Amino acid sequence: EKKSVTVKLTASMSSTKRIWKQRPIKRTSADKRKNKASEWEKRKRKRELTRETKRKQALYISKIKAERAEERRKREQRRKYKEDQQRKNEIVQVIKDPMKIKKMKKKHLRFIQKR
């Protein structure tokens, strides 16, 4: 003795006959068409904001690169100055006789520099 329950479909019911589901009232495609002008303005503002952000980012990166280049230049300048000062302080002995170089031992030849 099974009783079959028949449910009469009304406009508010879904086509699957599940009474807890509500039937959609509007088409979803109708929502997409709403406020086209304001959507365009939003997109325009967003695009402008991203452009401004990229511009600021590029400016920041170029500033950092310039600072690093300046540091590199100063470092190189200090190194050159230090080398010049070191060369000025060296005691130099000029060797005029080439036979003297031929007679030298390997240990002494290591210290000879041609300038």
C-alpha positions as CSV (number, residue, x, y, z in Angstrom):
1,E,0.0,0.0,0.0
2,K,2.2,2.7,-1.2
3,K,0.7,6.1,-1.6
4,S,1.9,8.1,-4.4
5,V,2.1,11.8,-3.8
6,T,1.4,14.0,-6.8
7,V,2.6,17.6,-6.6
8,K,1.0,20.1,-8.9
9,L,3.5,22.4,-10.6
10,T,3.0,26.0,-10.0
11,A,4.8,29.0,-11.3
12,S,7.0,29.3,-8.2
13,M,8.1,25.6,-8.3
14,S,11.1,24.4,-10.2
15,S,10.7,22.0,-13.1
16,T,12.5,19.2,-11.1
17,K,9.5,19.2,-8.7
18,R,11.6,19.9,-5.7
19,I,9.5,22.2,-3.7
20,W,12.3,23.7,-1.6
21,K,13.9,25.1,-4.8
22,Q,12.6,28.3,-6.1
23,R,12.1,28.9,-9.7
24,P,14.3,31.7,-11.1
25,I,12.4,34.9,-11.7
26,K,14.8,36.8,-13.9
27,R,17.1,35.7,-16.6
28,T,20.7,36.0,-15.7
29,S,21.6,37.5,-19.0
30,A,19.3,40.4,-18.2
31,D,21.5,41.2,-15.2
32,K,24.6,41.4,-17.4
33,R,23.1,44.2,-19.5
34,K,22.3,46.4,-16.5
35,N,24.3,49.6,-15.9
36,K,26.5,49.4,-19.0
37,A,27.6,53.0,-18.7
38,S,28.7,52.7,-15.0
39,E,30.6,49.4,-15.8
40,W,32.5,51.2,-18.6
41,E,33.4,54.0,-16.1
42,K,34.6,51.4,-13.6
43,R,36.7,49.7,-16.2
44,K,38.1,53.1,-17.3
45,R,39.0,54.1,-13.7
46,K,40.6,50.7,-13.1
47,R,42.7,51.0,-16.3
48,E,43.8,54.5,-15.3
49,L,44.7,53.3,-11.8
50,T,46.8,50.4,-13.2
51,R,48.6,52.9,-15.6
52,E,49.3,55.2,-12.7
53,T,50.6,52.3,-10.6
54,K,52.9,51.1,-13.4
55,R,54.2,54.6,-14.0
56,K,55.0,55.0,-10.3
57,Q,56.6,51.5,-10.2
58,A,58.8,52.4,-13.2
59,L,59.8,55.7,-11.6
60,Y,60.7,53.9,-8.4
61,I,62.8,51.2,-10.2
62,S,64.6,53.8,-12.3
63,K,65.4,55.8,-9.1
64,I,66.9,52.6,-7.5
65,K,68.9,51.8,-10.6
66,A,70.3,55.4,-10.6
67,E,71.3,55.1,-6.9
68,R,73.0,51.7,-7.5
69,A,74.9,53.1,-10.6
70,E,76.0,56.1,-8.5
71,E,77.2,53.7,-5.7
72,R,79.1,51.6,-8.3
73,R,80.7,54.7,-9.8
74,K,81.8,56.0,-6.3
75,R,83.2,52.5,-5.4
76,E,85.2,52.4,-8.6
77,Q,86.5,55.9,-8.0
78,R,87.6,55.0,-4.5
79,R,89.4,51.9,-5.8
80,K,91.3,53.9,-8.4
81,Y,92.3,56.6,-5.9
82,K,93.5,53.9,-3.5
83,E,95.6,52.2,-6.2
84,D,97.2,55.6,-7.2
85,Q,98.1,56.4,-3.6
86,Q,99.6,52.9,-3.2
87,R,101.7,53.3,-6.3
88,K,103.0,56.7,-5.1
89,N,104.1,55.2,-1.8
90,E,106.0,52.4,-3.4
91,I,109.8,52.4,-3.4
92,V,110.9,51.8,-7.0
93,Q,114.3,50.8,-8.2
94,V,115.0,51.2,-11.9
95,I,116.9,48.3,-13.6
96,K,118.8,49.6,-16.6
97,D,121.0,46.6,-17.2
98,P,119.1,43.7,-18.9
99,M,121.8,41.2,-17.9
100,K,121.0,41.8,-14.3
101,I,117.4,40.5,-14.9
102,K,118.8,37.3,-16.6
103,K,121.0,36.6,-13.6
104,M,118.2,37.0,-11.1
105,K,116.6,34.0,-9.3
106,K,112.9,33.1,-9.8
107,K,112.0,34.5,-6.4
108,H,113.3,37.9,-7.3
109,L,111.7,37.8,-10.7
110,R,108.3,37.5,-9.2
111,F,108.5,41.0,-7.7
112,I,109.5,42.7,-10.9
113,Q,106.9,44.8,-12.6
114,K,107.1,46.4,-16.0
115,R,105.6,49.9,-16.2
